[in-house]
Amino acid sequence: MAVVSWNEILILTGLVLGCYWNSLSCGCVFDDVSAILDNKDLWPATPLSNLFFNDFWGMSEERSHKYYRHLTVLTFRLNYLFSELSSASYHLLNTGLHAVVCVLFLSICHLFLDKTFSLVAALLFAVHTIHTEAVTRVVGRAELLSSSIFLLAAFLAYTPDLKELITPSVMWTPIAVTVVLVATATLCKEQGISHWGKTPRFTLPMLLQVLRGKDGFPYAVLQTLLKLVILIISTLLLVIIRLQVIQSQLPVFTRFDNPAAVSHTLARQLTFNNLLPVNAWLLLNPSELCCDWTMGTIPLVESPLDLRNLATMAFYSLLGLLAYRSLRHSNSSALSLIMLPFTPASNLFFPVGFVVAERVLYVPSMGFCVLVAHGFRIVPPPKGG
């Protein structure tokens, strides 16, 4: 397994600072105002226990959106302790966290790609324009913290050399630590709960081998299945606890927050499914970014005859092809990185408080960058080059 070198760390850190240094002069905008400037939970005089009873905005009333990100708020409070409401320190920490995530991402890429193409993926991730909101808006720290913890969990789950360092008596330590890290990521942002699905390796060839009964039931498969069961049970427990915290009630969003969520069934389903290719296009061509995708920014898809449904069908066709090839060739890591963290924010299973939010593409962009690096590896260089 390749180790991240100091040169690579310096290159990635320098790129991140070069891209986001100007954010240090920015103030607090949009949600930053509620989460930082108006949030009394950041004040030293406020009991620390309040962080674990109030939501992300320091509210406990019914009008709360029920976002409970206690560890993220704790970092805001530490910022306040050192610099009160000086926004520069908040932006500086966000930029530093993005650099840390880039280095961790490079270490994960080393597990699937060679040294050169791992660096290609990490460099693209470091400078990808889609990260602008997650890094430059202070509330985007929830994405940065959750992502860094996820990468640590993925490192434990995927590192092939790790099993050589673990004795049989503590062979389940990595999976236990992974469960703890997933729970910790969830306390940074709700989507952290989706990270469990990216840990065990279970591929289509492995499944076919089991179904055919070839060579019996491999011990490695049994181990993977047991780990998967433990992760699923742990995730269900996290979901139950989360539901208890929000009193089994989903937050209520207005037409301003998410117009499709309060529309009739056909428009709601057509629009939410069409948002998938919209987000995919933002990863491919982030040339038209928006600070707040609300109201009529993206018109509702209200009819099956709307031409935008063609984009939806094309997206699902491409997704099916990618899923088939990824499973067939035992390389589903990139696709799982794209899909699993995005699913809770997709609106497909329950409504969220936005139409499109570029910040939620922070982790999915990792899978996109891995796919691009795979493309560079597969496509032959031009003749004479």
C-alpha positions as CSV (number, residue, x, y, z in Angstrom):
1,M,0.0,0.0,0.0
2,A,1.4,3.4,-1.0
3,V,1.9,6.0,1.6
4,V,1.0,9.6,1.1
5,S,4.3,11.5,0.7
6,W,5.1,14.9,2.1
7,N,5.4,16.3,-1.4
8,E,1.8,15.2,-2.1
9,I,0.6,16.7,1.1
10,L,2.3,20.0,0.3
11,I,0.9,20.0,-3.3
12,L,-2.7,19.3,-2.2
13,T,-2.5,21.8,0.7
14,G,-1.0,24.5,-1.6
15,L,-3.8,24.0,-4.1
16,V,-6.5,24.2,-1.5
17,L,-5.0,27.4,0.0
18,G,-4.6,28.9,-3.5
19,C,-8.3,28.2,-4.3
20,Y,-9.8,29.2,-1.0
21,W,-7.5,31.8,0.5
22,N,-9.9,34.6,-0.7
23,S,-12.7,33.1,1.5
24,L,-10.9,34.4,4.6
25,S,-12.1,37.9,3.8
26,C,-15.8,36.7,3.4
27,G,-18.3,37.2,6.1
28,C,-21.3,35.1,7.2
29,V,-24.1,34.8,4.7
30,F,-27.4,33.0,4.4
31,D,-27.5,30.0,6.9
32,D,-24.2,31.2,8.5
33,V,-26.1,34.1,10.1
34,S,-28.4,31.7,12.0
35,A,-25.8,29.1,12.8
36,I,-23.1,31.5,13.9
37,L,-24.2,35.1,14.5
38,D,-27.6,34.4,16.0
39,N,-26.7,31.1,17.8
40,K,-26.4,31.6,21.5
41,D,-25.1,28.0,21.9
42,L,-21.7,29.3,20.8
43,W,-21.5,31.7,23.8
44,P,-19.2,30.6,26.6
45,A,-21.9,31.6,29.1
46,T,-24.3,29.1,27.6
47,P,-24.2,25.7,29.3
48,L,-22.3,23.2,27.1
49,S,-25.2,20.7,27.6
50,N,-27.4,23.0,25.4
51,L,-25.6,21.8,22.3
52,F,-27.1,18.3,22.8
53,F,-30.7,19.5,23.2
54,N,-30.9,22.3,20.6
55,D,-30.6,21.9,16.8
56,F,-28.0,23.2,14.4
57,W,-29.4,26.7,14.7
58,G,-29.6,26.7,18.5
59,M,-33.4,26.2,18.5
60,S,-35.5,23.7,20.3
61,E,-39.0,24.9,19.2
62,E,-41.4,23.2,16.8
63,R,-40.2,25.5,13.9
64,S,-36.8,23.8,14.1
65,H,-35.8,21.9,11.0
66,K,-34.5,19.2,13.4
67,Y,-30.9,19.2,12.2
68,Y,-28.9,17.9,15.1
69,R,-25.2,18.3,14.4
70,H,-23.8,18.6,17.9
71,L,-20.1,18.0,17.0
72,T,-20.2,20.6,14.2
73,V,-21.7,23.1,16.6
74,L,-19.0,22.3,19.1
75,T,-16.3,23.3,16.6
76,F,-18.2,26.6,16.0
77,R,-18.1,27.1,19.8
78,L,-14.3,26.5,19.8
79,N,-14.0,29.1,17.0
80,Y,-16.0,31.5,19.1
81,L,-13.8,30.8,22.1
82,F,-10.7,32.0,20.2
83,S,-12.0,34.7,17.9
84,E,-15.7,35.3,18.9
85,L,-17.5,36.3,15.7
86,S,-14.5,37.1,13.5
87,S,-15.5,35.2,10.4
88,A,-11.9,34.8,9.2
89,S,-11.1,32.1,11.8
90,Y,-14.2,30.1,10.8
91,H,-13.3,30.2,7.1
92,L,-9.6,29.4,7.9
93,L,-10.7,26.2,9.7
94,N,-13.0,25.2,6.9
95,T,-10.1,25.6,4.4
96,G,-7.8,23.6,6.6
97,L,-10.4,20.8,7.0
98,H,-10.8,20.6,3.2
99,A,-7.0,20.2,2.9
100,V,-7.2,17.3,5.5
101,V,-10.0,15.7,3.6
102,C,-8.0,15.9,0.3
103,V,-5.0,14.1,1.9
104,L,-7.2,11.4,3.5
105,F,-9.0,11.0,0.1
106,L,-5.6,10.5,-1.5
107,S,-4.7,7.8,1.0
108,I,-8.0,6.0,0.2
109,C,-7.3,6.3,-3.6
110,H,-4.0,4.5,-3.1
111,L,-6.0,1.4,-2.2
112,F,-7.7,1.3,-5.6
113,L,-5.4,3.1,-8.0
114,D,-1.7,3.4,-8.6
115,K,0.2,6.3,-7.2
116,T,-0.1,8.5,-10.4
117,F,-3.8,8.2,-10.9
118,S,-4.5,8.4,-7.2
119,L,-2.9,11.8,-7.3
120,V,-5.0,12.7,-10.4
121,A,-8.2,11.9,-8.4
122,A,-7.0,13.8,-5.3
123,L,-5.9,16.9,-7.3
124,L,-9.3,17.0,-9.1
125,F,-11.1,16.7,-5.8
126,A,-9.0,19.5,-4.3
127,V,-9.9,22.0,-7.0
128,H,-13.4,20.9,-8.1
129,T,-15.6,23.9,-8.3
130,I,-18.6,22.0,-6.8
131,H,-17.0,22.3,-3.4
132,T,-17.2,26.1,-3.3
133,E,-20.3,26.1,-1.1
134,A,-19.1,23.4,1.3
135,V,-15.8,25.1,1.9
136,T,-16.6,28.8,1.8
137,R,-19.9,28.8,3.7
138,V,-19.2,28.2,7.4
139,V,-22.1,25.8,7.7
140,G,-20.5,23.7,5.1
141,R,-18.2,22.5,7.9
142,A,-20.8,19.8,8.6
143,E,-19.8,18.2,5.2
144,L,-16.1,18.6,5.9
145,L,-16.2,17.0,9.3
146,S,-18.5,14.2,8.3
147,S,-16.4,13.4,5.2
148,S,-13.1,13.3,7.1
149,I,-14.5,10.9,9.7
150,F,-16.0,8.8,6.9
151,L,-12.6,8.5,5.2
152,L,-11.1,7.3,8.4
153,A,-13.8,4.6,8.6
154,A,-13.3,3.6,5.0
155,F,-9.5,3.3,5.6
156,L,-10.2,0.9,8.4
157,A,-12.6,-1.2,6.3
158,Y,-10.7,-1.3,3.1
159,T,-7.0,-1.4,4.1
160,P,-5.8,-4.8,3.0
161,D,-2.6,-4.7,5.2
162,L,-4.6,-3.9,8.3
163,K,-5.5,-7.5,9.0
164,E,-1.8,-8.4,9.4
165,L,-1.6,-5.9,12.3
166,I,-4.5,-7.5,14.2
167,T,-4.4,-10.6,16.2
168,P,-7.4,-13.0,16.1
169,S,-8.5,-11.9,19.6
170,V,-9.1,-8.4,18.3
171,M,-9.9,-9.1,14.7
172,W,-13.3,-7.3,15.1
173,T,-11.7,-4.1,16.4
174,P,-11.8,-2.4,13.0
175,I,-15.5,-3.0,12.5
176,A,-16.3,-1.8,16.0
177,V,-14.2,1.4,15.4
178,T,-16.0,1.8,12.1
179,V,-19.4,1.7,13.8
180,V,-18.2,4.4,16.3
181,L,-16.9,6.5,13.5
182,V,-20.1,6.3,11.5
183,A,-22.0,7.3,14.6
184,T,-19.6,10.2,15.1
185,A,-20.0,11.3,11.5
186,T,-23.8,11.3,12.0
187,L,-23.3,13.8,14.9
188,C,-21.6,16.1,12.4
189,K,-24.3,15.7,9.7
190,E,-27.2,13.4,9.2
191,Q,-25.9,12.0,5.9
192,G,-23.1,10.4,8.0
193,I,-25.4,7.5,8.6
194,S,-25.1,6.4,5.0
195,H,-21.3,5.8,5.3
196,W,-21.8,2.3,6.6
197,G,-22.8,1.1,3.1
198,K,-19.3,1.9,1.7
199,T,-17.4,-0.3,4.1
200,P,-17.7,-4.1,3.4
201,R,-16.4,-5.5,0.1
202,F,-19.1,-7.8,-1.4
203,T,-19.0,-8.1,-5.2
204,L,-21.1,-9.8,-7.8
205,P,-18.5,-12.5,-8.7
206,M,-18.3,-13.3,-5.0
207,L,-22.1,-13.6,-4.8
208,L,-22.3,-15.8,-7.9
209,Q,-19.7,-18.1,-6.4
210,V,-21.8,-18.5,-3.3
211,L,-25.0,-19.2,-5.3
212,R,-23.3,-21.8,-7.5
213,G,-21.9,-23.5,-4.4
214,K,-18.4,-23.4,-5.9
215,D,-15.7,-24.3,-3.4
216,G,-18.3,-24.3,-0.6
217,F,-18.9,-21.1,1.4
218,P,-15.7,-19.1,1.6
219,Y,-14.7,-18.0,5.1
220,A,-13.9,-14.5,3.7
221,V,-17.5,-14.2,2.4
222,L,-18.9,-15.3,5.8
223,Q,-16.7,-12.7,7.5
224,T,-18.0,-10.0,5.1
225,L,-21.6,-11.0,5.6
226,L,-21.2,-10.9,9.4
227,K,-19.6,-7.5,9.3
228,L,-22.4,-6.3,7.0
229,V,-25.1,-7.6,9.4
230,I,-23.4,-5.8,12.3
231,L,-23.2,-2.6,10.3
232,I,-26.9,-2.8,9.3
233,I,-28.0,-3.5,12.9
234,S,-25.9,-0.6,14.1
235,T,-27.3,1.7,11.5
236,L,-30.9,0.7,12.4
237,L,-30.1,1.5,16.0
238,L,-28.8,4.9,14.9
239,V,-31.9,5.5,12.9
240,I,-34.2,4.6,15.8
241,I,-32.2,6.9,18.1
242,R,-32.4,9.7,15.5
243,L,-36.2,9.2,15.2
244,Q,-36.6,9.4,19.0
245,V,-34.6,12.7,19.0
246,I,-36.9,14.3,16.5
247,Q,-40.0,12.7,18.2
248,S,-40.7,10.5,15.1
249,Q,-41.7,13.7,13.2
250,L,-40.1,14.8,10.0
251,P,-39.4,18.6,9.7
252,V,-42.0,20.6,7.9
253,F,-40.7,22.5,4.8
254,T,-42.4,25.3,3.0
255,R,-43.0,25.9,-0.7
256,F,-40.1,28.3,-0.6
257,D,-37.7,25.7,0.7
258,N,-38.8,22.8,-1.6
259,P,-41.7,23.5,-4.0
260,A,-41.9,19.9,-5.3
261,A,-42.3,18.5,-1.7
262,V,-45.7,20.2,-1.4
263,S,-46.9,19.5,-5.0
264,H,-49.2,16.8,-6.3
265,T,-47.8,13.3,-6.5
266,L,-46.9,13.2,-10.2
267,A,-45.1,16.5,-10.2
268,R,-43.3,15.6,-7.0
269,Q,-42.0,12.3,-8.3
270,L,-41.1,13.5,-11.8
271,T,-39.3,16.5,-10.4
272,F,-37.4,14.7,-7.7
273,N,-36.2,12.0,-10.2
274,N,-35.2,14.8,-12.6
275,L,-33.0,16.3,-9.9
276,L,-30.7,13.3,-10.2
277,P,-29.4,14.2,-13.7
278,V,-29.3,17.9,-12.6
279,N,-26.9,17.0,-9.8
280,A,-24.9,14.7,-12.1
281,W,-24.5,17.5,-14.6
282,L,-23.3,19.8,-11.8
283,L,-20.5,17.3,-11.2
284,L,-19.6,17.1,-14.8
285,N,-20.0,20.8,-15.7
286,P,-20.1,23.0,-12.6
287,S,-20.3,26.2,-14.6
288,E,-23.7,27.4,-13.4
289,L,-23.6,27.3,-9.6
290,C,-26.1,29.0,-7.4
291,C,-26.0,30.1,-3.8
292,D,-29.6,29.1,-3.1
293,W,-31.6,26.8,-5.4
294,T,-35.0,27.7,-4.1
295,M,-38.5,28.6,-5.4
296,G,-38.6,28.6,-9.2
297,T,-34.8,28.2,-9.9
298,I,-35.6,24.7,-11.3
299,P,-39.2,24.7,-12.6
300,L,-41.4,21.7,-11.6
301,V,-41.6,18.7,-14.0
302,E,-45.4,18.4,-14.1
303,S,-46.0,16.3,-17.2
304,P,-44.7,13.0,-18.5
305,L,-44.3,14.8,-21.9
306,D,-41.8,17.2,-20.4
307,L,-38.5,16.8,-22.4
308,R,-36.5,16.8,-19.2
309,N,-37.8,13.3,-18.5
310,L,-35.5,12.2,-21.3
311,A,-32.6,13.3,-19.1
312,T,-34.0,11.3,-16.2
313,M,-34.3,8.1,-18.3
314,A,-30.8,8.6,-19.7
315,F,-29.4,9.0,-16.2
316,Y,-31.0,5.8,-14.9
317,S,-29.8,3.9,-18.0
318,L,-26.2,5.2,-17.4
319,L,-26.5,4.4,-13.7
320,G,-27.6,0.8,-14.5
321,L,-24.7,0.3,-16.9
322,L,-22.2,1.7,-14.4
323,A,-23.6,-0.5,-11.6
324,Y,-23.4,-3.6,-13.8
325,R,-19.8,-3.0,-14.9
326,S,-18.7,-2.0,-11.4
327,L,-20.1,-5.2,-9.8
328,R,-19.0,-7.4,-12.6
329,H,-15.4,-6.2,-12.4
330,S,-15.3,-6.1,-8.6
331,N,-14.8,-2.4,-8.5
332,S,-17.9,-0.8,-7.0
333,S,-16.1,1.7,-4.7
334,A,-16.5,4.7,-7.0
335,L,-20.2,4.2,-7.6
336,S,-20.9,3.6,-4.0
337,L,-19.1,6.8,-3.2
338,I,-21.4,8.7,-5.6
339,M,-24.7,7.1,-4.7
340,L,-24.8,6.2,-1.0
341,P,-24.0,9.5,0.5
342,F,-26.3,11.3,-1.9
343,T,-29.3,9.1,-1.3
344,P,-30.5,10.7,2.0
345,A,-30.4,14.1,0.3
346,S,-32.1,13.0,-2.9
347,N,-35.7,13.7,-1.8
348,L,-36.7,10.3,-3.2
349,F,-37.5,8.7,0.2
350,F,-38.3,11.7,2.3
351,P,-38.3,15.5,1.6
352,V,-35.4,17.7,2.6
353,G,-35.1,21.4,3.0
354,F,-33.8,22.2,-0.4
355,V,-34.2,21.6,-4.1
356,V,-30.5,21.3,-5.0
357,A,-27.7,22.0,-2.6
358,E,-24.2,21.8,-4.0
359,R,-22.7,21.1,-0.6
360,V,-24.3,17.6,-0.5
361,L,-22.2,16.7,-3.5
362,Y,-19.0,16.9,-1.5
363,V,-18.6,13.2,-0.8
364,P,-20.3,12.0,-4.1
365,S,-17.6,14.1,-5.9
366,M,-15.0,11.7,-4.5
367,G,-16.5,8.8,-6.5
368,F,-16.7,11.1,-9.5
369,C,-13.0,11.9,-9.2
370,V,-12.1,8.2,-8.9
371,L,-14.1,7.5,-12.1
372,V,-12.2,10.3,-13.9
373,A,-8.9,8.8,-12.7
374,H,-10.0,5.4,-13.9
375,G,-10.7,7.0,-17.3
376,F,-7.3,8.5,-17.5
377,R,-5.8,5.0,-16.6
378,I,-7.9,3.2,-19.3
379,V,-7.7,5.6,-22.2
380,P,-4.4,5.2,-24.1
381,P,-2.2,8.2,-24.5
382,P,-2.2,9.9,-28.0
383,K,0.2,8.6,-30.5
384,G,3.5,10.4,-30.6
385,G,2.7,11.9,-27.1
